[in-house]
Amino acid sequence: MTNEADKPGVRGFFKRLRAKLNVGPAWLTTDITELLPGRKIDAEILDDLETRLITADVGTEATGRILDELRRRVARKELNDVDALLAALRKAMVDILAPVERPLVIDPAIKPYVILVVGINGAGKTTTIGKLAHRLLAEGRSVMLAAGDTFRAAAREQLTIWAERNRVPIIAQQSGAEPAAVIFDGLQAARARNIDVLIADTAGRLHTQTHLMDELKKVKRVLARLDPGAPHEVLLILDGTIGQNAVAQAAEFHKELAVTGLVVTKLDGTAKGGVVLAIAQRLGIPIRFVGVGEDTEDFGVFNAAEFVSALLKTADEGVS
């Protein structure tokens, strides 16, 4: 089986990730040797590292797990220099992320394979749908879009632009139409045209808006009438710049909708990236993709080792 990292174009994405992730004034942009002013690794050094992890949005649970491991290794006298500390830190972070490194797998026996895309306004749902459609087309699959965000005319227009750019069909209705009905029509149309994958957009909503969450539950129920297994993927889009709020959003969406996969967007620029570890530690939901910009090439499959290398600005070395 081909390793994801060996596929054409994947190494290029990892280079983009490394260049764009954590470019702001976060602790990970600072040479980690600053933590070691010519003395051995001790409690003070680890306390400083703990503060930097928390301020980089790693969260208290993931930070506690990382520091517990580092303190154990210090007690065993395994961390005697900066290289050893870096290696141990990297391994502890990869250990948290590795279980959620689970790429989206489209089952060819399910046709159409229905992906329901959810998240709050501004997280990047429409852009993610366009990039995902582009990726699936490149893999040789046929794709259809369903404009389930009927509350904002701009959302339908944006999705139509992506459909035209990717040359894929789109099912849409006028503003104010019933979202569940639009997506149901999309599933019927995708079946009739023998489409491989149907990607359905939904209106952005805060996880605290109960009536809007109920609308998403209705979409799921209506789809299940036509295909008991649909949607086959509930893909939650999270804005990587909002820190711990992303963890709260993911927890609530997961509780209400049984989210099956995540896409973390906007990890370029000001995003610190640590929130990905917080989400992995707290929820364990598979992270399918990450985004580091607006271009199609700025969207790639999540890889735990590469992500940690990008955070730490270290070489992609094997984890021992």
Protein Blocks (a to p, Z undefined) as FASTA:
>chain_A
ZZfklpghklmmmmmmmmmgopbccfklpcfklmmgoiacdfklmmmmmmmmmmnonojm
lmmmmmmmmmmmmmnopafbfklmmmmmmmmmmmmmmmmmccddddfkbccdddddedde
hilpmmmmmmmmmmmmmnopacddddfblkbmklmmmmmmmmmmnopacddddehiafkl
mmmmmmmmmmmnopabdcdddddddfklmklmmmmmmmmmmmmmmmmkbcfbdcddddfk
lommlmmmmmmmmmmnopabdcdehkghjbnolmmmmmmmmnopacfbdcebjbfklgcc
ddfklmmmmmnopacdddZZ
